[in-house]
Amino acid sequence: MAGEMQALITAETKIKVSSTLDKTVGKKYLTDGSPETCWTSQQGTPQYIQLSFPSPVIPKRIDITFQGGFVGTRCVVECQSGDEKTWRVLTRIYPEDVNRKQTFGVVAESTDLVEASIKGLRLVFQESSDFFGRITVYDLHIAGVVAE
């Protein structure tokens, strides 16, 4: 069932965000690979980044680069599997308030989600290091396997 680890965010992946400060810091900059562009949310928590994959995937790793001072310091990673419409907690991550890339292994909290094929992934930032609750992400990569 599992193949080799690969980047799961492709041109066919649909990305939705909770809010955008303005068009110069939009969602398209989350995955453009440029260290000079970013997505910045409006103020208030929670904020989220939602990914819809073109085919089922098994995520194994999240790489994310924030701007220090605007970090989602408490994040719930939610997923949709199969034909489910509801979002379920896959795992939780706790990024540091730093400017460098941070890597998190995706370890399912629920045994029925271990190695589960998912169609959607949502990073919900429940807290921010910014007093106003803004989040700034320069780069986002999800690695894993495409389910067969």
N, CA, C and O atoms as a DFTB+ gen file, in Angstrom:
592 C
 N C O
     1  1       0.817      -1.192       0.000
     2  2       0.000       0.000       0.000
     3  2       0.864       1.259       0.000
     4  3       0.557       2.224      -0.701
     5  1       1.933       1.252       0.778
     6  2       2.749       2.458       0.893
     7  2       3.896       2.422      -0.095
     8  3       4.560       1.401      -0.274
     9  1       4.113       3.571      -0.736
    10  2       5.229       3.705      -1.651
    11  2       6.321       4.519      -0.988
    12  3       6.431       4.554       0.238
    13  1       7.131       5.177      -1.815
    14  2       8.206       6.006      -1.288
    15  2       7.688       7.344      -0.802
    16  3       6.683       7.857      -1.296
    17  1       8.390       7.904       0.178
    18  2       8.047       9.211       0.727
    19  2       8.250      10.275      -0.355
    20  3       9.258      10.279      -1.062
    21  1       7.271      11.173      -0.467
    22  2       7.343      12.222      -1.473
    23  2       6.581      13.455      -1.002
    24  3       5.852      13.408      -0.011
    25  1       6.758      14.548      -1.718
    26  2       6.011      15.773      -1.413
    27  2       4.548      15.527      -1.757
    28  3       4.238      15.053      -2.850
    29  1       3.649      15.845      -0.832
    30  2       2.225      15.601      -1.053
    31  2       1.488      16.830      -1.577
    32  3       0.401      16.704      -2.140
    33  1       2.067      18.017      -1.398
    34  2       1.441      19.227      -1.928
    35  2       1.911      19.405      -3.360
    36  3       3.092      19.641      -3.616
    37  1       0.973      19.289      -4.292
    38  2       1.276      19.422      -5.716
    39  2       0.431      20.557      -6.293
    40  3      -0.329      21.208      -5.576
    41  1       0.574      20.782      -7.585
    42  2      -0.221      21.821      -8.250
    43  2      -1.716      21.502      -8.174
    44  3      -2.544      22.410      -8.251
    45  1      -2.070      20.221      -8.022
    46  2      -3.479      19.811      -7.957
    47  2      -4.056      19.904      -6.545
    48  3      -5.265      19.761      -6.369
    49  1      -3.219      20.140      -5.543
    50  2      -3.695      20.261      -4.163
    51  2      -4.414      21.593      -3.999
    52  3      -3.887      22.644      -4.364
    53  1      -5.618      21.538      -3.449
    54  2      -6.379      22.765      -3.205
    55  2      -6.044      23.271      -1.810
    56  3      -6.035      22.511      -0.842
    57  1      -5.770      24.571      -1.726
    58  2      -5.410      25.180      -0.446
    59  2      -6.447      26.236      -0.086
    60  3      -6.825      27.067      -0.912
    61  1      -6.897      26.185       1.159
    62  2      -7.841      27.167       1.688
    63  2      -7.272      27.663       3.014
    64  3      -6.705      26.880       3.777
    65  1      -7.418      28.952       3.291
    66  2      -6.948      29.499       4.563
    67  2      -8.088      30.227       5.260
    68  3      -9.062      30.631       4.625
    69  1      -7.956      30.387       6.564
    70  2      -9.006      31.023       7.355
    71  2      -9.160      32.493       7.018
    72  3     -10.276      33.014       7.009
    73  1      -8.052      33.170       6.739
    74  2      -8.082      34.597       6.416
    75  2      -6.747      34.984       5.800
    76  3      -5.766      34.248       5.905
    77  1      -6.719      36.143       5.159
    78  2      -5.489      36.676       4.589
    79  2      -5.457      38.166       4.883
    80  3      -6.442      38.874       4.670
    81  1      -4.314      38.638       5.376
    82  2      -4.174      40.044       5.734
    83  2      -4.452      40.944       4.535
    84  3      -5.234      41.889       4.633
    85  1      -3.809      40.649       3.399
    86  2      -4.095      41.329       2.132
    87  2      -3.519      40.506       0.991
    88  3      -2.850      39.502       1.232
    89  1      -3.771      40.917      -0.259
    90  2      -3.386      40.075      -1.402
    91  2      -1.878      39.933      -1.603
    92  3      -1.441      39.052      -2.344
    93  1      -1.075      40.778      -0.960
    94  2       0.377      40.651      -1.101
    95  2       0.937      39.512      -0.248
    96  3       2.102      39.144      -0.393
    97  1       0.115      38.958       0.638
    98  2       0.546      37.863       1.515
    99  2      -0.487      36.725       1.469
   100  3      -0.902      36.210       2.508
   101  1      -0.890      36.348       0.262
   102  2      -1.940      35.352       0.066
   103  2      -1.480      33.918       0.174
   104  3      -0.287      33.640       0.303
   105  1      -2.454      32.994       0.120
   106  2      -2.196      31.567       0.298
   107  2      -1.279      30.974      -0.763
   108  3      -0.609      29.974      -0.504
   109  1      -1.235      31.573      -1.961
   110  2      -0.370      31.024      -3.018
   111  2       1.105      31.054      -2.629
   112  3       1.915      30.313      -3.185
   113  1       1.449      31.915      -1.671
   114  2       2.839      32.045      -1.257
   115  2       3.264      30.985      -0.234
   116  3       4.443      30.902       0.113
   117  1       2.319      30.180       0.249
   118  2       2.651      29.114       1.189
   119  2       3.567      28.068       0.567
   120  3       4.414      27.489       1.248
   121  1       3.393      27.830      -0.726
   122  2       4.089      26.714      -1.373
   123  2       4.883      27.131      -2.606
   124  3       5.218      26.286      -3.435
   125  1       5.189      28.425      -2.741
   126  2       5.898      28.873      -3.948
   127  2       7.412      28.669      -3.871
   128  3       8.114      28.875      -4.862
   129  1       7.918      28.270      -2.714
   130  2       9.344      27.979      -2.572
   131  2      10.225      29.203      -2.404
   132  3      11.441      29.060      -2.271
   133  1       9.659      30.393      -2.406
   134  2      10.463      31.610      -2.267
   135  2      10.597      31.986      -0.794
   136  3       9.601      32.016      -0.071
   137  1      11.832      32.275      -0.341
   138  2      12.017      32.707       1.046
   139  2      11.589      34.165       1.268
   140  3      11.645      34.663       2.393
   141  1      11.169      34.834       0.217
   142  2      10.798      36.248       0.330
   143  2       9.295      36.481       0.325
   144  3       8.849      37.618       0.484
   145  1       8.505      35.423       0.146
   146  2       7.047      35.577       0.134
   147  2       6.439      34.734       1.244
   148  3       7.037      33.760       1.701
   149  1       5.242      35.122       1.669
   150  2       4.612      34.412       2.779
   151  2       3.102      34.600       2.750
   152  3       2.571      35.443       2.027
   153  1       2.424      33.785       3.564
   154  2       1.005      33.981       3.867
   155  2       0.923      34.564       5.265
   156  3       1.576      34.072       6.186
   157  1       0.124      35.611       5.427
   158  2      -0.133      36.186       6.745
   159  2      -1.636      36.262       6.950
   160  3      -2.374      36.759       6.100
   161  1      -2.070      35.761       8.091
   162  2      -3.495      35.793       8.420
   163  2      -3.875      37.164       8.963
   164  3      -3.020      37.984       9.298
   165  1      -5.172      37.384       9.041
   166  2      -5.661      38.539       9.777
   167  2      -5.521      38.219      11.260
   168  3      -5.112      37.115      11.620
   169  1      -5.855      39.176      12.122
   170  2      -5.731      38.925      13.557
   171  2      -6.866      38.057      14.067
   172  3      -7.925      37.961      13.447
   173  1      -6.628      37.428      15.206
   174  2      -7.626      36.571      15.838
   175  2      -7.291      35.102      15.707
   176  3      -6.700      34.673      14.716
   177  1      -7.671      34.338      16.704
   178  2      -7.462      32.891      16.655
   179  2      -8.813      32.195      16.805
   180  3      -9.727      32.763      17.403
   181  1      -8.958      31.004      16.289
   182  2      -7.937      30.236      15.581
   183  2      -7.815      30.663      14.111
   184  3      -8.723      31.273      13.545
   185  1      -6.686      30.329      13.523
   186  2      -6.441      30.476      12.090
   187  2      -6.130      29.079      11.557
   188  3      -5.705      28.206      12.314
   189  1      -6.342      28.862      10.247
   190  2      -6.033      27.529       9.725
   191  2      -5.550      27.576       8.281
   192  3      -5.776      28.537       7.545
   193  1      -4.873      26.486       7.912
   194  2      -4.486      26.180       6.532
   195  2      -5.100      24.821       6.237
   196  3      -4.844      23.853       6.953
   197  1      -5.906      24.743       5.188
   198  2      -6.598      23.498       4.837
   199  2      -6.139      23.033       3.467
   200  3      -6.095      23.815       2.517
   201  1      -5.797      21.751       3.370
   202  2      -5.324      21.148       2.127
   203  2      -6.279      20.046       1.698
   204  3      -6.665      19.204       2.509
   205  1      -6.661      20.047       0.421
   206  2      -7.465      18.968      -0.159
   207  2      -6.611      18.314      -1.235
   208  3      -6.227      18.958      -2.212
   209  1      -6.319      17.045      -1.054
   210  2      -5.432      16.322      -1.963
   211  2      -6.209      15.697      -3.118
   212  3      -7.358      15.293      -2.940
   213  1      -5.585      15.612      -4.322
   214  2      -6.277      15.046      -5.478
   215  2      -6.536      13.540      -5.353
   216  3      -7.449      13.008      -5.985
   217  1      -5.728      12.859      -4.536
   218  2      -5.951      11.439      -4.261
   219  2      -5.557      11.181      -2.808
   220  3      -4.821      11.974      -2.221
   221  1      -6.036      10.079      -2.217
   222  2      -5.752       9.811      -0.809
   223  2      -4.251       9.711      -0.517
   224  3      -3.479       9.181      -1.316
   225  1      -3.865      10.233       0.647
   226  2      -2.459      10.251       1.039
   227  2      -2.314       9.779       2.486
   228  3      -3.282       9.728       3.246
   229  1      -1.081       9.439       2.839
   230  2      -0.732       9.121       4.228
   231  2       0.393      10.084       4.613
   232  3       1.553       9.842       4.280
   233  1       0.060      11.170       5.309
   234  2       1.094      12.146       5.674
   235  2       1.997      11.606       6.774
   236  3       1.530      10.977       7.723
   237  1       3.293      11.859       6.634
   238  2       4.279      11.371       7.595
   239  2       5.070      12.501       8.254
   240  3       5.563      12.347       9.372
   241  1       5.192      13.652       7.552
   242  2       6.026      14.736       8.061
   243  2       5.484      16.090       7.615
   244  3       5.014      16.243       6.487
   245  1       5.555      17.070       8.516
   246  2       5.183      18.445       8.212
   247  2       6.418      19.312       8.413
   248  3       7.024      19.306       9.485
   249  1       6.789      20.058       7.372
   250  2       7.869      21.045       7.457
   251  2       7.219      22.408       7.298
   252  3       6.502      22.650       6.327
   253  1       7.468      23.300       8.251
   254  2       6.829      24.611       8.213
   255  2       7.824      25.673       8.691
   256  3       8.548      25.475       9.666
   257  1       7.839      26.803       7.980
   258  2       8.700      27.927       8.338
   259  2       7.826      29.133       8.629
   260  3       7.132      29.642       7.749
   261  1       7.869      29.581       9.868
   262  2       7.120      30.761      10.309
   263  2       8.025      31.985      10.324
   264  3       9.244      31.870      10.195
   265  1       7.427      33.140      10.480
   266  2       8.174      34.339      10.835
   267  2       8.137      34.417      12.354
   268  3       7.061      34.392      12.951
   269  1       9.298      34.509      12.981
   270  2       9.351      34.630      14.436
   271  2       8.485      35.794      14.894
   272  3       8.473      36.855      14.270
   273  1       7.769      35.589      15.980
   274  2       6.853      36.605      16.486
   275  2       5.436      36.434      15.966
   276  3       4.502      37.041      16.489
   277  1       5.269      35.599      14.924
   278  2       3.961      35.352      14.306
   279  2       3.765      33.849      14.092
   280  3       3.324      33.410      13.030
   281  1       4.098      33.080      15.113
   282  2       4.116      31.622      15.038
   283  2       2.852      31.035      15.660
   284  3       2.404      31.475      16.719
   285  1       2.293      30.046      14.995
   286  2       1.200      29.267      15.575
   287  2       1.792      28.297      16.570
   288  3       2.221      27.206      16.196
   289  1       1.820      28.684      17.844
   290  2       2.553      27.918      18.858
   291  2       1.824      26.677      19.359
   292  3       2.432      25.821      20.002
   293  1       0.550      26.572      19.077
   294  2      -0.216      25.363      19.430
   295  2      -1.086      25.039      18.229
   296  3      -1.962      25.819      17.856
   297  1      -0.838      23.890      17.629
   298  2      -1.504      23.540      16.379
   299  2      -2.105      22.141      16.464
   300  3      -1.431      21.182      16.841
   301  1      -3.385      22.042      16.106
   302  2      -4.045      20.748      15.988
   303  2      -4.068      20.402      14.499
   304  3      -4.536      21.187      13.675
   305  1      -3.560      19.226      14.170
   306  2      -3.583      18.754      12.785
   307  2      -4.795      17.849      12.652
   308  3      -4.870      16.794      13.283
   309  1      -5.740      18.271      11.825
   310  2      -6.978      17.513      11.633
   311  2      -6.974      16.860      10.256
   312  3      -6.252      17.288       9.356
   313  1      -7.791      15.816      10.104
   314  2      -7.851      15.132       8.817
   315  2      -9.278      14.697       8.501
   316  3     -10.134      14.578       9.378
   317  1      -9.494      14.467       7.216
   318  2     -10.713      13.833       6.715
   319  2     -10.267      12.577       5.988
   320  3      -9.393      12.631       5.123
   321  1     -10.865      11.452       6.335
   322  2     -10.492      10.212       5.659
   323  2     -11.716       9.607       4.986
   324  3     -12.853       9.842       5.397
   325  1     -11.463       8.831       3.955
   326  2     -12.551       8.173       3.228
   327  2     -13.596       9.166       2.758
   328  3     -13.272      10.204       2.181
   329  1     -14.859       8.836       3.012
   330  2     -15.967       9.707       2.614
   331  2     -16.460      10.593       3.761
   332  3     -17.522      11.208       3.669
   333  1     -15.682      10.648       4.832
   334  2     -16.081      11.453       5.986
   335  2     -16.136      12.935       5.639
   336  3     -15.300      13.443       4.891
   337  1     -17.120      13.612       6.185
   338  2     -17.240      15.059       6.015
   339  2     -16.686      15.787       7.235
   340  3     -16.325      16.961       7.161
   341  1     -16.626      15.073       8.357
   342  2     -16.160      15.697       9.592
   343  2     -14.636      15.656       9.678
   344  3     -13.982      14.794       9.090
   345  1     -14.092      16.612      10.427
   346  2     -12.655      16.679      10.663
   347  2     -12.357      15.994      11.991
   348  3     -13.059      16.213      12.979
   349  1     -11.319      15.168      12.011
   350  2     -10.893      14.469      13.221
   351  2      -9.457      14.851      13.550
   352  3      -8.664      15.139      12.654
   353  1      -9.125      14.854      14.830
   354  2      -7.762      15.176      15.249
   355  2      -6.835      14.034      14.845
   356  3      -7.034      12.885      15.238
   357  1      -5.823      14.371      14.056
   358  2      -4.809      13.399      13.659
   359  2      -3.659      13.440      14.660
   360  3      -3.239      12.405      15.178
   361  1      -3.151      14.646      14.930
   362  2      -2.046      14.831      15.875
   363  2      -2.005      16.285      16.316
   364  3      -2.794      17.106      15.848
   365  1      -1.096      16.595      17.206
   366  2      -0.892      17.969      17.673
   367  2       0.585      18.291      17.567
   368  3       1.436      17.443      17.833
   369  1       0.889      19.537      17.172
   370  2       2.278      19.971      17.107
   371  2       2.409      21.299      17.849
   372  3       1.446      22.053      17.984
   373  1       3.624      21.563      18.325
   374  2       3.888      22.751      19.130
   375  2       5.129      23.470      18.603
   376  3       6.219      23.305      19.149
   377  1       4.967      24.270      17.540
   378  2       6.114      24.975      16.969
   379  2       6.728      25.990      17.942
   380  3       6.044      26.566      18.788
   381  1       8.038      26.183      17.790
   382  2       8.758      27.186      18.572
   383  2       8.615      28.544      17.888
   384  3       8.336      28.624      16.692
   385  1       8.809      29.603      18.660
   386  2       8.741      30.966      18.134
   387  2      10.099      31.342      17.539
   388  3      10.862      32.103      18.134
   389  1      10.388      30.788      16.338
   390  2      11.667      31.011      15.655
   391  2      11.438      31.209      14.157
   392  3      10.359      30.927      13.636
   393  1      12.481      31.700      13.474
   394  2      12.416      31.981      12.041
   395  2      12.865      30.830      11.149
   396  3      12.836      30.977       9.928
   397  1      13.272      29.714      11.690
   398  2      13.807      28.626      10.867
   399  2      12.753      27.553      10.578
   400  3      11.702      27.489      11.216
   401  1      13.079      26.713       9.586
   402  2      12.193      25.590       9.259
   403  2      12.108      24.647      10.452
   404  3      13.114      24.335      11.090
   405  1      10.884      24.199      10.742
   406  2      10.661      23.237      11.811
   407  2      10.005      21.993      11.219
   408  3       9.125      22.094      10.365
   409  1      10.433      20.834      11.672
   410  2       9.948      19.570      11.137
   411  2       9.250      18.784      12.243
   412  3       9.753      18.661      13.360
   413  1       8.066      18.252      11.895
   414  2       7.271      17.485      12.850
   415  2       6.846      16.173      12.213
   416  3       6.324      16.160      11.098
   417  1       7.065      15.079      12.911
   418  2       6.555      13.792      12.459
   419  2       5.053      13.734      12.703
   420  3       4.556      14.256      13.701
   421  1       4.345      13.102      11.794
   422  2       2.896      12.952      11.954
   423  2       2.640      11.594      12.591
   424  3       2.738      10.553      11.940
   425  1       2.308      11.628      13.887
   426  2       2.029      10.408      14.635
   427  2       0.569      10.485      15.074
   428  3       0.201      11.321      15.899
   429  1      -0.250       9.611      14.515
   430  2      -1.691       9.649      14.782
   431  2      -1.987       9.396      16.251
   432  3      -1.428       8.487      16.865
   433  1      -2.888      10.226      16.815
   434  2      -3.310      10.056      18.213
   435  2      -4.290       8.894      18.358
   436  3      -4.345       8.255      19.409
   437  1      -5.052       8.622      17.321
   438  2      -6.068       7.578      17.366
   439  2      -5.587       6.376      16.554
   440  3      -5.114       6.540      15.429
   441  1      -5.703       5.183      17.108
   442  2      -5.189       3.982      16.428
   443  2      -5.853       3.731      15.082
   444  3      -5.225       3.169      14.185
   445  1      -7.117       4.140      14.921
   446  2      -7.781       3.900      13.638
   447  2      -7.306       4.867      12.549
   448  3      -7.664       4.704      11.382
   449  1      -6.502       5.872      12.918
   450  2      -5.964       6.795      11.915
   451  2      -4.511       6.488      11.545
   452  3      -3.952       7.113      10.644
   453  1      -3.901       5.523      12.242
   454  2      -2.535       5.124      11.893
   455  2      -2.565       4.510      10.502
   456  3      -3.322       3.572      10.249
   457  1      -1.753       5.030       9.609
   458  2      -1.679       4.569       8.213
   459  2      -3.002       4.747       7.460
   460  3      -3.209       4.113       6.425
   461  1      -3.896       5.600       7.965
   462  2      -5.163       5.845       7.269
   463  2      -4.935       6.731       6.056
   464  3      -4.136       7.666       6.100
   465  1      -5.638       6.433       4.978
   466  2      -5.584       7.266       3.783
   467  2      -6.500       8.461       4.002
   468  3      -7.676       8.303       4.327
   469  1      -5.954       9.647       3.823
   470  2      -6.757      10.840       4.044
   471  2      -6.862      11.663       2.770
   472  3      -5.993      11.614       1.900
   473  1      -7.949      12.420       2.684
   474  2      -8.153      13.273       1.507
   475  2      -7.987      14.747       1.845
   476  3      -7.802      15.579       0.957
   477  1      -8.057      15.067       3.143
   478  2      -7.917      16.452       3.566
   479  2      -7.109      16.567       4.834
   480  3      -7.177      15.703       5.708
   481  1      -6.337      17.644       4.934
   482  2      -5.516      17.913       6.112
   483  2      -5.694      19.377       6.472
   484  3      -5.654      20.246       5.601
   485  1      -5.889      19.647       7.746
   486  2      -6.069      21.040       8.179
   487  2      -5.197      21.298       9.400
   488  3      -5.272      20.578      10.396
   489  1      -4.370      22.336       9.310
   490  2      -3.553      22.780      10.432
   491  2      -4.299      23.930      11.099
   492  3      -4.451      24.999      10.509
   493  1      -4.756      23.714      12.310
   494  2      -5.520      24.722      13.042
   495  2      -4.614      25.312      14.121
   496  3      -4.231      24.638      15.078
   497  1      -4.284      26.595      13.936
   498  2      -3.407      27.283      14.886
   499  2      -4.278      27.892      15.980
   500  3      -4.937      28.909      15.769
   501  1      -4.272      27.260      17.145
   502  2      -5.133      27.676      18.248
   503  2      -4.546      28.835      19.039
   504  3      -5.282      29.599      19.664
   505  1      -3.234      28.966      19.013
   506  2      -2.554      30.059      19.708
   507  2      -1.468      30.606      18.799
   508  3      -0.921      29.895      17.956
   509  1      -1.166      31.896      18.987
   510  2      -0.120      32.556      18.219
   511  2       0.831      33.258      19.169
   512  3       0.431      33.692      20.249
   513  1       2.102      33.370      18.766
   514  2       3.058      34.135      19.567
   515  2       2.831      35.639      19.395
   516  3       3.383      36.445      20.144
   517  1       2.015      36.008      18.405
   518  2       1.657      37.405      18.188
   519  2       0.497      37.786      19.111
   520  3      -0.483      37.049      19.211
   521  1       0.603      38.902      19.764
   522  2      -0.428      39.375      20.697
   523  2      -1.801      39.447      20.030
   524  3      -2.820      39.201      20.677
   525  1      -1.830      39.785      18.735
   526  2      -3.100      39.943      18.022
   527  2      -3.581      38.653      17.352
   528  3      -4.661      38.629      16.763
   529  1      -2.790      37.587      17.437
   530  2      -3.209      36.307      16.892
   531  2      -2.898      36.087      15.422
   532  3      -3.430      35.160      14.810
   533  1      -2.043      36.927      14.845
   534  2      -1.685      36.736      13.434
   535  2      -0.674      35.606      13.290
   536  3       0.122      35.342      14.192
   537  1      -0.722      34.945      12.137
   538  2       0.194      33.856      11.798
   539  2       0.860      34.218      10.473
   540  3       0.188      34.660       9.541
   541  1       2.187      34.031      10.385
   542  2       2.904      34.242       9.127
   543  2       3.715      32.993       8.806
   544  3       4.568      32.574       9.589
   545  1       3.435      32.396       7.631
   546  2       4.121      31.177       7.195
   547  2       4.815      31.462       5.871
   548  3       4.184      31.895       4.907
   549  1       6.132      31.211       5.834
   550  2       6.922      31.405       4.620
   551  2       6.946      30.165       3.742
   552  3       7.055      30.267       2.520
   553  1       6.846      29.000       4.360
   554  2       6.973      27.777       3.573
   555  2       6.254      26.633       4.281
   556  3       6.326      26.506       5.503
   557  1       5.565      25.810       3.510
   558  2       4.866      24.646       4.034
   559  2       5.075      23.463       3.110
   560  3       4.820      23.546       1.909
   561  1       5.541      22.361       3.678
   562  2       5.708      21.099       2.936
   563  2       5.097      19.991       3.772
   564  3       5.271      19.938       4.990
   565  1       4.382      19.110       3.098
   566  2       3.862      17.891       3.732
   567  2       4.458      16.726       2.946
   568  3       4.316      16.653       1.725
   569  1       5.122      15.821       3.653
   570  2       5.713      14.653       2.999
   571  2       4.999      13.397       3.493
   572  3       4.503      13.341       4.618
   573  1       4.964      12.420       2.642
   574  2       4.316      11.156       2.985
   575  2       4.232      10.278       1.764
   576  3       5.056      10.365       0.854
   577  1       3.224       9.432       1.758
   578  2       3.044       8.513       0.628
   579  2       1.645       8.685       0.047
   580  3       0.687       8.998       0.754
   581  1       1.561       8.473      -1.252
   582  2       0.247       8.495      -1.910
   583  2      -0.315       7.089      -1.775
   584  3       0.333       6.113      -2.152
   585  1      -1.521       6.992      -1.237
   586  2      -2.148       5.688      -1.019
   587  2      -2.565       5.094      -2.361
   588  3      -2.933       5.815      -3.288
   589  1      -2.501       3.790      -2.446
   590  2      -2.861       3.113      -3.702
   591  2      -4.261       2.552      -3.615
   592  3      -4.743       1.948      -4.573
